[in-house]
Amino acid sequence: TTRDLRKPSWAVAVKDRDNNSCTLCGSTEDLKAHHVFPVATHPWLANDLTNGITLRGECHKIVHRLPWCTRISLVKNRVVSLIDE
């Protein structure tokens, strides 16, 4: 399965790189490592740190509801496509 392609250390490394804070809101609580391009469609990027960003749990849910979820632009490991509410 695609879940088997993910290494637990990938999530830790993504969070460490992002200073253990959400790239959207800056929170340091309830952090998740999010794949910019999903493992299901891009398995070769499953453990690529440039394909990950750190999001707070609630921000992660919001991002997954957006139509451009898989097209988030990253610049210097920060989200530059902002949520337009």
N, CA, C and O atoms as a CHARMM CRD file, in Angstrom:
* protein
*
  340
    1    1 THR  N      0.83300  -1.18900   0.00000 PROA 1      0.00000
    2    1 THR  CA     0.00000   0.00000   0.00000 PROA 1      0.00000
    3    1 THR  C      0.87700   1.25300   0.00000 PROA 1      0.00000
    4    1 THR  O      2.07500   1.18600   0.27800 PROA 1      0.00000
    5    2 THR  N      0.26300   2.39400  -0.31600 PROA 2      0.00000
    6    2 THR  CA     1.04100   3.63400  -0.31800 PROA 2      0.00000
    7    2 THR  C      1.50100   3.99900   1.08600 PROA 2      0.00000
    8    2 THR  O      2.54800   4.62400   1.25200 PROA 2      0.00000
    9    3 ARG  N      0.73400   3.61800   2.08600 PROA 3      0.00000
   10    3 ARG  CA     1.14700   3.90900   3.45900 PROA 3      0.00000
   11    3 ARG  C      2.47100   3.22700   3.79100 PROA 3      0.00000
   12    3 ARG  O      3.26600   3.75100   4.57100 PROA 3      0.00000
   13    4 ASP  N      2.70500   2.06100   3.20000 PROA 4      0.00000
   14    4 ASP  CA     3.94100   1.32500   3.44800 PROA 4      0.00000
   15    4 ASP  C      5.16200   2.04800   2.89600 PROA 4      0.00000
   16    4 ASP  O      6.28100   1.78000   3.33400 PROA 4      0.00000
   17    5 LEU  N      4.97300   2.96100   1.94400 PROA 5      0.00000
   18    5 LEU  CA     6.08800   3.67900   1.34500 PROA 5      0.00000
   19    5 LEU  C      6.62800   4.77400   2.24900 PROA 5      0.00000
   20    5 LEU  O      7.74800   5.24500   2.05100 PROA 5      0.00000
   21    6 ARG  N      5.85100   5.17900   3.23200 PROA 6      0.00000
   22    6 ARG  CA     6.23500   6.28600   4.09300 PROA 6      0.00000
   23    6 ARG  C      7.10200   5.81000   5.24600 PROA 6      0.00000
   24    6 ARG  O      6.82000   4.78900   5.87300 PROA 6      0.00000
   25    7 LYS  N      8.14800   6.55400   5.51400 PROA 7      0.00000
   26    7 LYS  CA     9.00500   6.25200   6.65700 PROA 7      0.00000
   27    7 LYS  C      8.63400   7.20000   7.79400 PROA 7      0.00000
   28    7 LYS  O      8.50100   8.40300   7.57200 PROA 7      0.00000
   29    8 PRO  N      8.46600   6.67700   9.00700 PROA 8      0.00000
   30    8 PRO  CA     8.13300   7.55700  10.13600 PROA 8      0.00000
   31    8 PRO  C      9.14400   8.68500  10.30600 PROA 8      0.00000
   32    8 PRO  O      8.78900   9.78200  10.73600 PROA 8      0.00000
   33    9 SER  N     10.39800   8.41700   9.97000 PROA 9      0.00000
   34    9 SER  CA    11.43100   9.44000  10.12500 PROA 9      0.00000
   35    9 SER  C     11.21900  10.61500   9.17100 PROA 9      0.00000
   36    9 SER  O     11.71300  11.71400   9.42400 PROA 9      0.00000
   37   10 TRP  N     10.48400  10.39100   8.06900 PROA 10     0.00000
   38   10 TRP  CA    10.19500  11.47900   7.12100 PROA 10     0.00000
   39   10 TRP  C      9.40800  12.58000   7.82600 PROA 10     0.00000
   40   10 TRP  O      9.74500  13.75900   7.71400 PROA 10     0.00000
   41   11 ALA  N      8.36800  12.19900   8.54700 PROA 11     0.00000
   42   11 ALA  CA     7.53400  13.17800   9.24400 PROA 11     0.00000
   43   11 ALA  C      8.33900  13.94800  10.28600 PROA 11     0.00000
   44   11 ALA  O      8.18100  15.16100  10.42400 PROA 11     0.00000
   45   12 VAL  N      9.18900  13.25600  11.00700 PROA 12     0.00000
   46   12 VAL  CA    10.03000  13.90100  12.01500 PROA 12     0.00000
   47   12 VAL  C     10.97400  14.89900  11.34300 PROA 12     0.00000
   48   12 VAL  O     11.15500  16.01400  11.83100 PROA 12     0.00000
   49   13 ALA  N     11.57000  14.49400  10.23000 PROA 13     0.00000
   50   13 ALA  CA    12.51100  15.36500   9.51300 PROA 13     0.00000
   51   13 ALA  C     11.81100  16.59800   8.93900 PROA 13     0.00000
   52   13 ALA  O     12.36800  17.69500   8.96800 PROA 13     0.00000
   53   14 VAL  N     10.59900  16.42500   8.42000 PROA 14     0.00000
   54   14 VAL  CA     9.83900  17.56500   7.88900 PROA 14     0.00000
   55   14 VAL  C      9.55000  18.55400   9.01300 PROA 14     0.00000
   56   14 VAL  O      9.75700  19.75700   8.85300 PROA 14     0.00000
   57   15 LYS  N      9.07500  18.05400  10.13900 PROA 15     0.00000
   58   15 LYS  CA     8.76400  18.93000  11.27300 PROA 15     0.00000
   59   15 LYS  C     10.01600  19.63700  11.78500 PROA 15     0.00000
   60   15 LYS  O      9.97800  20.82800  12.09200 PROA 15     0.00000
   61   16 ASP  N     11.12200  18.90400  11.87500 PROA 16     0.00000
   62   16 ASP  CA    12.37900  19.51300  12.31700 PROA 16     0.00000
   63   16 ASP  C     12.79800  20.63200  11.36900 PROA 16     0.00000
   64   16 ASP  O     13.18200  21.71600  11.80700 PROA 16     0.00000
   65   17 ARG  N     12.72200  20.36000  10.06700 PROA 17     0.00000
   66   17 ARG  CA    13.11200  21.36000   9.06900 PROA 17     0.00000
   67   17 ARG  C     12.26300  22.62600   9.20300 PROA 17     0.00000
   68   17 ARG  O     12.75900  23.73800   9.02000 PROA 17     0.00000
   69   18 ASP  N     10.98300  22.44600   9.52300 PROA 18     0.00000
   70   18 ASP  CA    10.06000  23.57100   9.65000 PROA 18     0.00000
   71   18 ASP  C     10.02700  24.13900  11.07000 PROA 18     0.00000
   72   18 ASP  O      9.06800  24.80600  11.45900 PROA 18     0.00000
   73   19 ASN  N     11.06900  23.87100  11.82600 PROA 19     0.00000
   74   19 ASN  CA    11.20500  24.38700  13.19900 PROA 19     0.00000
   75   19 ASN  C     10.03800  24.00800  14.09200 PROA 19     0.00000
   76   19 ASN  O      9.64800  24.76400  14.98200 PROA 19     0.00000
   77   20 ASN  N      9.47800  22.81500  13.84300 PROA 20     0.00000
   78   20 ASN  CA     8.36900  22.31200  14.65000 PROA 20     0.00000
   79   20 ASN  C      7.26500  23.33900  14.82600 PROA 20     0.00000
   80   20 ASN  O      6.76800  23.56800  15.92900 PROA 20     0.00000
   81   21 SER  N      6.89000  23.95700  13.69900 PROA 21     0.00000
   82   21 SER  CA     5.77400  24.89900  13.72200 PROA 21     0.00000
   83   21 SER  C      5.01000  24.80800  12.40600 PROA 21     0.00000
   84   21 SER  O      5.57200  24.47300  11.36400 PROA 21     0.00000
   85   22 CYS  N      3.72600  25.11100  12.47500 PROA 22     0.00000
   86   22 CYS  CA     2.85500  25.05900  11.31500 PROA 22     0.00000
   87   22 CYS  C      3.26400  26.11600  10.29600 PROA 22     0.00000
   88   22 CYS  O      3.47700  27.27600  10.65100 PROA 22     0.00000
   89   23 THR  N      3.37300  25.71700   9.03100 PROA 23     0.00000
   90   23 THR  CA     3.77400  26.65800   7.99000 PROA 23     0.00000
   91   23 THR  C      2.65300  27.62400   7.61900 PROA 23     0.00000
   92   23 THR  O      2.89400  28.59000   6.89400 PROA 23     0.00000
   93   24 LEU  N      1.44400  27.38700   8.09500 PROA 24     0.00000
   94   24 LEU  CA     0.33500  28.31500   7.84000 PROA 24     0.00000
   95   24 LEU  C      0.10600  29.27000   8.99500 PROA 24     0.00000
   96   24 LEU  O      0.04400  30.48300   8.79400 PROA 24     0.00000
   97   25 CYS  N     -0.02200  28.73600  10.21200 PROA 25     0.00000
   98   25 CYS  CA    -0.41200  29.59100  11.33600 PROA 25     0.00000
   99   25 CYS  C      0.69500  29.79800  12.37300 PROA 25     0.00000
  100   25 CYS  O      0.56900  30.65400  13.25000 PROA 25     0.00000
  101   26 GLY  N      1.77200  29.02500  12.27800 PROA 26     0.00000
  102   26 GLY  CA     2.87400  29.18400  13.21800 PROA 26     0.00000
  103   26 GLY  C      2.73100  28.42100  14.52000 PROA 26     0.00000
  104   26 GLY  O      3.63000  28.46100  15.36100 PROA 26     0.00000
  105   27 SER  N      1.61400  27.72400  14.70300 PROA 27     0.00000
  106   27 SER  CA     1.39200  26.96400  15.93500 PROA 27     0.00000
  107   27 SER  C      2.45900  25.88500  16.10300 PROA 27     0.00000
  108   27 SER  O      3.02700  25.39400  15.12700 PROA 27     0.00000
  109   28 THR  N      2.71500  25.53200  17.34500 PROA 28     0.00000
  110   28 THR  CA     3.66600  24.46100  17.64400 PROA 28     0.00000
  111   28 THR  C      2.96000  23.24700  18.25500 PROA 28     0.00000
  112   28 THR  O      3.61000  22.34400  18.78200 PROA 28     0.00000
  113   29 GLU  N      1.62500  23.23300  18.18100 PROA 29     0.00000
  114   29 GLU  CA     0.85100  22.14400  18.77600 PROA 29     0.00000
  115   29 GLU  C      0.14700  21.31400  17.70200 PROA 29     0.00000
  116   29 GLU  O     -0.20000  21.82500  16.63700 PROA 29     0.00000
  117   30 ASP  N     -0.05700  20.04000  17.99200 PROA 30     0.00000
  118   30 ASP  CA    -0.80600  19.12000  17.13500 PROA 30     0.00000
  119   30 ASP  C     -0.28900  19.14300  15.69200 PROA 30     0.00000
  120   30 ASP  O     -1.06800  19.30700  14.75200 PROA 30     0.00000
  121   31 LEU  N      1.01300  18.97900  15.52400 PROA 31     0.00000
  122   31 LEU  CA     1.62900  19.09200  14.20500 PROA 31     0.00000
  123   31 LEU  C      1.54100  17.80700  13.39900 PROA 31     0.00000
  124   31 LEU  O      1.67500  16.70400  13.93000 PROA 31     0.00000
  125   32 LYS  N      1.31300  17.97900  12.10000 PROA 32     0.00000
  126   32 LYS  CA     1.25400  16.87700  11.14400 PROA 32     0.00000
  127   32 LYS  C      2.20800  17.19000  10.00000 PROA 32     0.00000
  128   32 LYS  O      2.36700  18.35300   9.62800 PROA 32     0.00000
  129   33 ALA  N      2.83900  16.17400   9.44500 PROA 33     0.00000
  130   33 ALA  CA     3.64100  16.34300   8.23600 PROA 33     0.00000
  131   33 ALA  C      2.72900  16.02700   7.05800 PROA 33     0.00000
  132   33 ALA  O      2.14600  14.94500   6.99200 PROA 33     0.00000
  133   34 HSD  N      2.60900  16.96100   6.13600 PROA 34     0.00000
  134   34 HSD  CA     1.69300  16.84400   4.99700 PROA 34     0.00000
  135   34 HSD  C      2.48200  16.68200   3.71000 PROA 34     0.00000
  136   34 HSD  O      3.42100  17.43400   3.44800 PROA 34     0.00000
  137   35 HSD  N      2.09200  15.68700   2.90000 PROA 35     0.00000
  138   35 HSD  CA     2.68600  15.52500   1.57600 PROA 35     0.00000
  139   35 HSD  C      2.03200  16.52200   0.62400 PROA 35     0.00000
  140   35 HSD  O      0.80900  16.53800   0.48800 PROA 35     0.00000
  141   36 VAL  N      2.83500  17.34900  -0.03400 PROA 36     0.00000
  142   36 VAL  CA     2.30900  18.31300  -0.99300 PROA 36     0.00000
  143   36 VAL  C      1.70100  17.55900  -2.17600 PROA 36     0.00000
  144   36 VAL  O      0.56600  17.82500  -2.57200 PROA 36     0.00000
  145   37 PHE  N      2.45500  16.62600  -2.73200 PROA 37     0.00000
  146   37 PHE  CA     1.93000  15.73900  -3.77200 PROA 37     0.00000
  147   37 PHE  C      1.67200  14.39500  -3.10700 PROA 37     0.00000
  148   37 PHE  O      2.59800  13.79300  -2.56300 PROA 37     0.00000
  149   38 PRO  N      0.43800  13.91400  -3.13800 PROA 38     0.00000
  150   38 PRO  CA     0.06600  12.69800  -2.41200 PROA 38     0.00000
  151   38 PRO  C      0.89800  11.47800  -2.80000 PROA 38     0.00000
  152   38 PRO  O      1.28400  11.31400  -3.95700 PROA 38     0.00000
  153   39 VAL  N      1.15800  10.64500  -1.83000 PROA 39     0.00000
  154   39 VAL  CA     1.90800   9.41300  -2.06000 PROA 39     0.00000
  155   39 VAL  C      1.16000   8.50000  -3.02600 PROA 39     0.00000
  156   39 VAL  O      1.78200   7.75900  -3.78800 PROA 39     0.00000
  157   40 ALA  N     -0.15600   8.54900  -2.99900 PROA 40     0.00000
  158   40 ALA  CA    -0.95200   7.68500  -3.87600 PROA 40     0.00000
  159   40 ALA  C     -0.67800   7.96600  -5.35200 PROA 40     0.00000
  160   40 ALA  O     -0.69200   7.05100  -6.17500 PROA 40     0.00000
  161   41 THR  N     -0.42900   9.23100  -5.68400 PROA 41     0.00000
  162   41 THR  CA    -0.18200   9.58700  -7.08100 PROA 41     0.00000
  163   41 THR  C      1.28600   9.85200  -7.38300 PROA 41     0.00000
  164   41 THR  O      1.68200   9.87100  -8.54900 PROA 41     0.00000
  165   42 HSD  N      2.08900  10.05500  -6.36100 PROA 42     0.00000
  166   42 HSD  CA     3.51300  10.35400  -6.52500 PROA 42     0.00000
  167   42 HSD  C      4.34600   9.52300  -5.54000 PROA 42     0.00000
  168   42 HSD  O      5.02700  10.08500  -4.68300 PROA 42     0.00000
  169   43 PRO  N      4.29700   8.19700  -5.65500 PROA 43     0.00000
  170   43 PRO  CA     4.99200   7.34700  -4.67700 PROA 43     0.00000
  171   43 PRO  C      6.49500   7.58900  -4.60900 PROA 43     0.00000
  172   43 PRO  O      7.10500   7.36000  -3.56400 PROA 43     0.00000
  173   44 TRP  N      7.09400   8.04000  -5.68200 PROA 44     0.00000
  174   44 TRP  CA     8.53200   8.30200  -5.68900 PROA 44     0.00000
  175   44 TRP  C      8.89800   9.50600  -4.81800 PROA 44     0.00000
  176   44 TRP  O     10.07400   9.71600  -4.52000 PROA 44     0.00000
  177   45 LEU  N      7.90900  10.29100  -4.41300 PROA 45     0.00000
  178   45 LEU  CA     8.14900  11.44400  -3.54600 PROA 45     0.00000
  179   45 LEU  C      7.78200  11.17200  -2.08600 PROA 45     0.00000
  180   45 LEU  O      7.79800  12.08200  -1.25700 PROA 45     0.00000
  181   46 ALA  N      7.45700   9.93500  -1.78100 PROA 46     0.00000
  182   46 ALA  CA     6.97600   9.59100  -0.44300 PROA 46     0.00000
  183   46 ALA  C      7.91700  10.03600   0.66800 PROA 46     0.00000
  184   46 ALA  O      7.46100  10.47800   1.72200 PROA 46     0.00000
  185   47 ASN  N      9.21000   9.92700   0.45000 PROA 47     0.00000
  186   47 ASN  CA    10.17500  10.26200   1.49200 PROA 47     0.00000
  187   47 ASN  C     11.05700  11.44400   1.13000 PROA 47     0.00000
  188   47 ASN  O     12.11600  11.64100   1.72600 PROA 47     0.00000
  189   48 ASP  N     10.62200  12.22800   0.15500 PROA 48     0.00000
  190   48 ASP  CA    11.34600  13.41800  -0.27700 PROA 48     0.00000
  191   48 ASP  C     10.95000  14.58200   0.62900 PROA 48     0.00000
  192   48 ASP  O      9.77900  14.96000   0.68100 PROA 48     0.00000
  193   49 LEU  N     11.91300  15.14300   1.33600 PROA 49     0.00000
  194   49 LEU  CA    11.60700  16.22000   2.28100 PROA 49     0.00000
  195   49 LEU  C     11.05200  17.45700   1.59500 PROA 49     0.00000
  196   49 LEU  O     10.30100  18.21600   2.20700 PROA 49     0.00000
  197   50 THR  N     11.40800  17.67300   0.33300 PROA 50     0.00000
  198   50 THR  CA    10.88300  18.84700  -0.37000 PROA 50     0.00000
  199   50 THR  C      9.40700  18.66800  -0.71800 PROA 50     0.00000
  200   50 THR  O      8.75400  19.61900  -1.14800 PROA 50     0.00000
  201   51 ASN  N      8.87800  17.46600  -0.53700 PROA 51     0.00000
  202   51 ASN  CA     7.46700  17.19800  -0.78700 PROA 51     0.00000
  203   51 ASN  C      6.65600  17.20900   0.51700 PROA 51     0.00000
  204   51 ASN  O      5.56200  16.64700   0.57300 PROA 51     0.00000
  205   52 GLY  N      7.18500  17.83900   1.54400 PROA 52     0.00000
  206   52 GLY  CA     6.47900  17.87700   2.81700 PROA 52     0.00000
  207   52 GLY  C      6.44700  19.25700   3.42800 PROA 52     0.00000
  208   52 GLY  O      7.37100  20.05200   3.25900 PROA 52     0.00000
  209   53 ILE  N      5.36800  19.53000   4.14200 PROA 53     0.00000
  210   53 ILE  CA     5.25900  20.74800   4.94300 PROA 53     0.00000
  211   53 ILE  C      4.62400  20.37200   6.27000 PROA 53     0.00000
  212   53 ILE  O      3.92000  19.36800   6.37200 PROA 53     0.00000
  213   54 THR  N      4.87500  21.17800   7.27300 PROA 54     0.00000
  214   54 THR  CA     4.32300  20.94600   8.60200 PROA 54     0.00000
  215   54 THR  C      3.06400  21.78400   8.77500 PROA 54     0.00000
  216   54 THR  O      3.05700  22.98600   8.51200 PROA 54     0.00000
  217   55 LEU  N      1.99400  21.12000   9.22500 PROA 55     0.00000
  218   55 LEU  CA     0.72800  21.80000   9.44000 PROA 55     0.00000
  219   55 LEU  C      0.14100  21.39400  10.79500 PROA 55     0.00000
  220   55 LEU  O      0.26100  20.24400  11.21500 PROA 55     0.00000
  221   56 ARG  N     -0.48900  22.34900  11.46500 PROA 56     0.00000
  222   56 ARG  CA    -1.24800  22.05800  12.68100 PROA 56     0.00000
  223   56 ARG  C     -2.43600  21.19300  12.26300 PROA 56     0.00000
  224   56 ARG  O     -2.91600  21.32100  11.13700 PROA 56     0.00000
  225   57 GLY  N     -2.90600  20.34300  13.11700 PROA 57     0.00000
  226   57 GLY  CA    -4.00000  19.42900  12.79300 PROA 57     0.00000
  227   57 GLY  C     -5.17100  20.10000  12.10300 PROA 57     0.00000
  228   57 GLY  O     -5.66000  19.59700  11.09200 PROA 57     0.00000
  229   58 GLU  N     -5.62900  21.22500  12.62700 PROA 58     0.00000
  230   58 GLU  CA    -6.77400  21.91900  12.03300 PROA 58     0.00000
  231   58 GLU  C     -6.41600  22.50800  10.67000 PROA 58     0.00000
  232   58 GLU  O     -7.23300  22.46100   9.75000 PROA 58     0.00000
  233   59 CYS  N     -5.22200  23.05600  10.52400 PROA 59     0.00000
  234   59 CYS  CA    -4.77700  23.58200   9.22600 PROA 59     0.00000
  235   59 CYS  C     -4.66600  22.43800   8.21600 PROA 59     0.00000
  236   59 CYS  O     -4.98200  22.61600   7.04000 PROA 59     0.00000
  237   60 HSD  N     -4.22400  21.27900   8.66600 PROA 60     0.00000
  238   60 HSD  CA    -4.11700  20.10400   7.81300 PROA 60     0.00000
  239   60 HSD  C     -5.48200  19.72500   7.25400 PROA 60     0.00000
  240   60 HSD  O     -5.61000  19.41600   6.06900 PROA 60     0.00000
  241   61 LYS  N     -6.50500  19.74900   8.11100 PROA 61     0.00000
  242   61 LYS  CA    -7.86900  19.44000   7.66400 PROA 61     0.00000
  243   61 LYS  C     -8.33300  20.45600   6.62600 PROA 61     0.00000
  244   61 LYS  O     -8.93100  20.08400   5.61600 PROA 61     0.00000
  245   62 ILE  N     -8.06400  21.72700   6.86900 PROA 62     0.00000
  246   62 ILE  CA    -8.46000  22.79100   5.94600 PROA 62     0.00000
  247   62 ILE  C     -7.78600  22.59200   4.58900 PROA 62     0.00000
  248   62 ILE  O     -8.43600  22.66500   3.54700 PROA 62     0.00000
  249   63 VAL  N     -6.49200  22.34400   4.61400 PROA 63     0.00000
  250   63 VAL  CA    -5.73600  22.16900   3.37200 PROA 63     0.00000
  251   63 VAL  C     -6.28300  20.99700   2.56100 PROA 63     0.00000
  252   63 VAL  O     -6.37800  21.08300   1.33700 PROA 63     0.00000
  253   64 HSD  N     -6.64000  19.91100   3.22900 PROA 64     0.00000
  254   64 HSD  CA    -7.16400  18.74500   2.51400 PROA 64     0.00000
  255   64 HSD  C     -8.52700  19.00800   1.87200 PROA 64     0.00000
  256   64 HSD  O     -8.92300  18.28600   0.95700 PROA 64     0.00000
  257   65 ARG  N     -9.23900  20.01400   2.33100 PROA 65     0.00000
  258   65 ARG  CA   -10.53800  20.34900   1.74200 PROA 65     0.00000
  259   65 ARG  C    -10.40900  21.27500   0.54000 PROA 65     0.00000
  260   65 ARG  O    -11.38900  21.48400  -0.17600 PROA 65     0.00000
  261   66 LEU  N     -9.23300  21.83000   0.30000 PROA 66     0.00000
  262   66 LEU  CA    -9.03800  22.78300  -0.78100 PROA 66     0.00000
  263   66 LEU  C     -8.77900  22.08000  -2.10900 PROA 66     0.00000
  264   66 LEU  O     -8.08600  21.06400  -2.14800 PROA 66     0.00000
  265   67 PRO  N     -9.33400  22.61600  -3.20400 PROA 67     0.00000
  266   67 PRO  CA    -9.13700  21.97300  -4.50900 PROA 67     0.00000
  267   67 PRO  C     -7.68800  21.98600  -4.95900 PROA 67     0.00000
  268   67 PRO  O     -7.28700  21.13800  -5.75500 PROA 67     0.00000
  269   68 TRP  N     -6.89700  22.92500  -4.47000 PROA 68     0.00000
  270   68 TRP  CA    -5.49800  22.99400  -4.88000 PROA 68     0.00000
  271   68 TRP  C     -4.56300  22.32300  -3.88200 PROA 68     0.00000
  272   68 TRP  O     -3.35900  22.57900  -3.88600 PROA 68     0.00000
  273   69 CYS  N     -5.10600  21.48100  -3.04100 PROA 69     0.00000
  274   69 CYS  CA    -4.30500  20.81300  -1.99900 PROA 69     0.00000
  275   69 CYS  C     -3.03000  20.20700  -2.55800 PROA 69     0.00000
  276   69 CYS  O     -1.98100  20.30100  -1.92000 PROA 69     0.00000
  277   70 THR  N     -3.08800  19.59600  -3.71600 PROA 70     0.00000
  278   70 THR  CA    -1.89300  18.94800  -4.25900 PROA 70     0.00000
  279   70 THR  C     -1.01400  19.91700  -5.03800 PROA 70     0.00000
  280   70 THR  O      0.01700  19.51500  -5.57800 PROA 70     0.00000
  281   71 ARG  N     -1.40900  21.19400  -5.10500 PROA 71     0.00000
  282   71 ARG  CA    -0.61500  22.14500  -5.86300 PROA 71     0.00000
  283   71 ARG  C     -0.07700  23.27300  -4.98500 PROA 71     0.00000
  284   71 ARG  O      0.19400  24.36700  -5.48000 PROA 71     0.00000
  285   72 ILE  N      0.07600  23.02000  -3.71100 PROA 72     0.00000
  286   72 ILE  CA     0.61500  24.04400  -2.81500 PROA 72     0.00000
  287   72 ILE  C      2.03500  24.37100  -3.26400 PROA 72     0.00000
  288   72 ILE  O      2.85400  23.47200  -3.45100 PROA 72     0.00000
  289   73 SER  N      2.32100  25.64500  -3.43400 PROA 73     0.00000
  290   73 SER  CA     3.66100  26.07000  -3.82100 PROA 73     0.00000
  291   73 SER  C      4.51300  26.26400  -2.57300 PROA 73     0.00000
  292   73 SER  O      4.06400  26.84400  -1.58400 PROA 73     0.00000
  293   74 LEU  N      5.72300  25.78300  -2.63000 PROA 74     0.00000
  294   74 LEU  CA     6.64000  25.93400  -1.51000 PROA 74     0.00000
  295   74 LEU  C      7.81000  26.81800  -1.92800 PROA 74     0.00000
  296   74 LEU  O      8.41700  26.60600  -2.97700 PROA 74     0.00000
  297   75 VAL  N      8.11200  27.78900  -1.11100 PROA 75     0.00000
  298   75 VAL  CA     9.27700  28.62800  -1.32300 PROA 75     0.00000
  299   75 VAL  C      9.99500  28.68500   0.01100 PROA 75     0.00000
  300   75 VAL  O      9.44000  29.15600   1.00400 PROA 75     0.00000
  301   76 LYS  N     11.23700  28.20300   0.03400 PROA 76     0.00000
  302   76 LYS  CA    12.01100  28.16100   1.27500 PROA 76     0.00000
  303   76 LYS  C     11.21900  27.47700   2.37300 PROA 76     0.00000
  304   76 LYS  O     11.21700  27.92100   3.52100 PROA 76     0.00000
  305   77 ASN  N     10.53800  26.37700   2.00900 PROA 77     0.00000
  306   77 ASN  CA     9.78800  25.54000   2.94300 PROA 77     0.00000
  307   77 ASN  C      8.60800  26.24500   3.59700 PROA 77     0.00000
  308   77 ASN  O      8.16300  25.84900   4.67500 PROA 77     0.00000
  309   78 ARG  N      8.11100  27.26900   2.95900 PROA 78     0.00000
  310   78 ARG  CA     6.94200  27.98400   3.47900 PROA 78     0.00000
  311   78 ARG  C      5.82100  27.89500   2.44800 PROA 78     0.00000
  312   78 ARG  O      6.09100  27.85900   1.24700 PROA 78     0.00000
  313   79 VAL  N      4.60500  27.85900   2.88500 PROA 79     0.00000
  314   79 VAL  CA     3.46800  27.85100   1.96900 PROA 79     0.00000
  315   79 VAL  C      3.30900  29.26200   1.41800 PROA 79     0.00000
  316   79 VAL  O      3.23500  30.22800   2.17800 PROA 79     0.00000
  317   80 VAL  N      3.25800  29.37600   0.09400 PROA 80     0.00000
  318   80 VAL  CA     3.03700  30.69200  -0.51400 PROA 80     0.00000
  319   80 VAL  C      1.65300  30.78300  -1.15200 PROA 80     0.00000
  320   80 VAL  O      1.20200  31.88000  -1.48200 PROA 80     0.00000
  321   81 SER  N      0.97500  29.65700  -1.32900 PROA 81     0.00000
  322   81 SER  CA    -0.42000  29.68700  -1.77500 PROA 81     0.00000
  323   81 SER  C     -1.26600  29.81900  -0.51500 PROA 81     0.00000
  324   81 SER  O     -1.37000  28.86600   0.25800 PROA 81     0.00000
  325   82 LEU  N     -1.85600  30.95100  -0.30100 PROA 82     0.00000
  326   82 LEU  CA    -2.57600  31.19600   0.93800 PROA 82     0.00000
  327   82 LEU  C     -4.04400  30.81100   0.79900 PROA 82     0.00000
  328   82 LEU  O     -4.60900  30.82400  -0.29500 PROA 82     0.00000
  329   83 ILE  N     -4.62800  30.47800   1.90400 PROA 83     0.00000
  330   83 ILE  CA    -6.04800  30.12800   1.94600 PROA 83     0.00000
  331   83 ILE  C     -6.85400  31.41800   1.79500 PROA 83     0.00000
  332   83 ILE  O     -6.69500  32.35900   2.57300 PROA 83     0.00000
  333   84 ASP  N     -7.70600  31.44400   0.79700 PROA 84     0.00000
  334   84 ASP  CA    -8.56100  32.60400   0.55100 PROA 84     0.00000
  335   84 ASP  C     -9.96600  32.27600   1.06900 PROA 84     0.00000
  336   84 ASP  O    -10.76100  31.62400   0.39300 PROA 84     0.00000
  337   85 GLU  N    -10.24200  32.73900   2.26500 PROA 85     0.00000
  338   85 GLU  CA   -11.52300  32.39400   2.88700 PROA 85     0.00000
  339   85 GLU  C    -12.58300  33.41900   2.57500 PROA 85     0.00000
  340   85 GLU  O    -13.72300  33.28500   3.02000 PROA 85     0.00000
